[in-house]
Amino acid sequence: TRPTQPIKKVKIKSKGRSSKNPSTYHPSMQESVPLLDHPSFAPSETNRICNGLDSNCYLRVNEIMFATMHNAMSTKEDNFILPNHILTMEKALAAGYRAFMLDVCDCGRLDLQFCHGVCFAGTREIINVFQNLINFLNKNSNEVVILEFQMG
């Protein structure tokens, strides 16, 4: 079973990984390795919430179910024609969604855009979407966001 209480002491290997489970962070291991190799990414004692739950701090990414927004860029608020969603992906992020599927298009402009198949139906600037994600992650350092790109 997974622990639900914060770990008071955790041993972190300085080199290598555990042979039993190479990338987990779990107190039952003799020597533990944080989810990310750098110690600053390990959950802190004061801020242990990871994607909404303390228990997620002990799981690998492939052990967590992520609420996912398909065609996340295609929203009514972003003025898409026949949008997939009403609210923006940034509002979905604030509501708890942590995985986003995004279509990348070459709309004949200088930079690539996010669109849903055809550019005239609506586009989002990639740099703006990424900046919003960076701002969120800077404020929520224990959160994990998954991005899946489809090239159009």
C-alpha positions as a printed NumPy array, in Angstrom:
array([[  0.   ,   0.   ,   0.   ],
       [  1.051,   3.592,  -0.598],
       [  1.786,   5.833,   2.396],
       [ -0.689,   8.611,   3.089],
       [  1.305,  10.407,   5.784],
       [  4.355,  12.593,   5.059],
       [  7.74 ,  10.898,   5.331],
       [  9.866,  12.424,   8.078],
       [ 13.198,  11.045,   6.843],
       [ 14.07 ,   9.959,   3.349],
       [ 17.393,   8.623,   2.148],
       [ 18.393,   9.769,  -1.33 ],
       [ 21.052,   7.963,  -3.309],
       [ 23.631,  10.326,  -4.684],
       [ 24.405,   8.112,  -7.703],
       [ 22.579,   5.299,  -9.464],
       [ 19.064,   4.012,  -8.876],
       [ 17.412,   1.273,  -6.906],
       [ 17.462,  -1.996,  -8.806],
       [ 13.95 ,  -2.92 ,  -7.654],
       [ 12.166,   0.215,  -8.853],
       [ 14.43 ,   2.61 , -10.753],
       [ 12.513,   5.867, -10.547],
       [ 10.222,   5.786,  -7.533],
       [ 10.181,   7.746,  -4.323],
       [  8.901,   5.371,  -1.679],
       [  9.726,   4.97 ,   2.034],
       [  9.764,   1.16 ,   1.918],
       [ 12.911,   1.213,  -0.219],
       [ 16.223,   0.912,   1.611],
       [ 17.577,   3.84 ,  -0.398],
       [ 15.072,   6.083,  -2.155],
       [ 15.392,   8.185,  -5.276],
       [ 13.112,  11.198,  -5.867],
       [ 10.83 ,  11.251,  -8.893],
       [ 13.267,  13.636, -10.579],
       [ 17.03 ,  13.209, -10.149],
       [ 17.719,  16.631,  -8.643],
       [ 17.009,  16.807,  -4.862],
       [ 15.185,  20.139,  -5.204],
       [ 12.36 ,  18.33 ,  -7.043],
       [ 11.64 ,  16.039,  -4.095],
       [  8.434,  16.909,  -2.2  ],
       [  9.123,  19.267,   0.695],
       [  7.803,  18.653,   4.199],
       [  5.749,  21.87 ,   4.119],
       [  4.288,  21.624,   0.605],
       [  3.56 ,  17.995,  -0.121],
       [  0.571,  18.213,  -2.452],
       [  1.344,  16.714,  -5.875],
       [ -1.398,  17.064,  -8.513],
       [ -4.017,  17.441,  -5.793],
       [ -3.02 ,  14.636,  -3.416],
       [ -0.174,  14.009,  -1.002],
       [ -0.171,  10.318,  -2.007],
       [  0.653,  11.281,  -5.626],
       [  4.07 ,  12.489,  -4.439],
       [  5.095,   8.836,  -4.088],
       [  3.954,   7.72 ,  -7.544],
       [  5.611,   7.674, -10.945],
       [  3.891,   9.586, -13.727],
       [  2.665,   6.35 , -15.329],
       [  0.934,   5.383, -12.066],
       [ -1.344,   8.454, -11.991],
       [ -4.535,   8.987, -13.984],
       [ -4.622,  12.46 , -15.531],
       [ -7.786,  14.305, -16.5  ],
       [ -7.042,  15.115, -20.153],
       [ -8.422,  17.809, -22.438],
       [ -8.563,  16.63 , -26.081],
       [ -8.057,  19.405, -28.67 ],
       [ -7.387,  21.714, -25.727],
       [ -6.73 ,  24.765, -27.907],
       [-10.165,  24.576, -29.565],
       [-12.417,  26.645, -27.282],
       [-15.33 ,  29.04 , -27.619],
       [-13.502,  31.579, -25.428],
       [-10.615,  31.519, -27.944],
       [-13.106,  32.172, -30.789],
       [-12.724,  28.828, -32.575],
       [-15.374,  27.891, -35.132],
       [-17.132,  24.702, -33.93 ],
       [-14.989,  24.498, -30.76 ],
       [-14.445,  21.34 , -28.74 ],
       [-14.716,  23.222, -25.416],
       [-16.275,  26.355, -23.99 ],
       [-13.565,  27.454, -21.542],
       [ -9.854,  27.936, -22.248],
       [ -7.251,  25.331, -21.411],
       [ -5.857,  27.742, -18.804],
       [ -9.211,  27.616, -16.998],
       [ -9.195,  23.823, -17.324],
       [ -5.71 ,  23.827, -15.778],
       [ -7.008,  25.908, -12.857],
       [ -9.919,  23.452, -12.501],
       [ -7.567,  20.466, -12.169],
       [ -6.89 ,  19.181, -15.674],
       [ -3.222,  18.217, -16.005],
       [ -2.962,  16.702, -19.498],
       [ -3.598,  18.478, -22.771],
       [ -3.702,  17.236, -26.337],
       [ -2.729,  20.002, -28.761],
       [ -2.734,  20.109, -32.576],
       [  0.208,  21.943, -34.165],
       [ -0.37 ,  23.572, -37.567],
       [  1.644,  25.506, -40.113],
       [ -0.74 ,  28.33 , -40.953],
       [  1.673,  30.072, -43.307],
       [  2.77 ,  32.536, -40.656],
       [  6.254,  32.998, -39.267],
       [  5.613,  30.649, -36.324],
       [  3.646,  27.428, -35.952],
       [  0.213,  27.72 , -34.317],
       [ -2.121,  25.511, -32.333],
       [ -5.24 ,  24.839, -34.424],
       [ -7.781,  22.08 , -34.994],
       [ -6.966,  20.791, -38.453],
       [ -7.571,  23.979, -40.411],
       [ -6.232,  27.409, -39.544],
       [ -9.322,  29.396, -40.549],
       [-11.328,  27.641, -37.791],
       [ -9.167,  29.28 , -35.104],
       [ -5.61 ,  29.373, -33.819],
       [ -3.701,  29.93 , -30.598],
       [ -0.168,  31.293, -30.396],
       [  2.123,  28.527, -29.103],
       [  4.304,  30.986, -27.182],
       [  1.281,  32.352, -25.279],
       [  0.069,  28.877, -24.302],
       [  3.563,  27.853, -23.143],
       [  4.011,  31.077, -21.159],
       [  0.715,  30.443, -19.36 ],
       [  1.829,  26.878, -18.553],
       [  5.203,  28.122, -17.295],
       [  3.488,  30.692, -15.065],
       [  1.241,  27.977, -13.609],
       [  4.145,  25.578, -12.99 ],
       [  6.257,  28.32 , -11.387],
       [  3.435,  28.894,  -8.894],
       [  2.709,  25.157,  -8.453],
       [  6.094,  23.455,  -8.426],
       [  4.773,  20.044,  -7.275],
       [  2.348,  19.765, -10.189],
       [  2.994,  17.706, -13.333],
       [  1.48 ,  18.702, -16.665],
       [  1.448,  16.321, -19.643],
       [  1.397,  17.723, -23.187],
       [  0.687,  15.598, -26.246],
       [  1.223,  17.158, -29.653],
       [ -0.362,  16.132, -32.924],
       [  1.297,  17.542, -36.029],
       [ -1.305,  18.689, -38.553]])
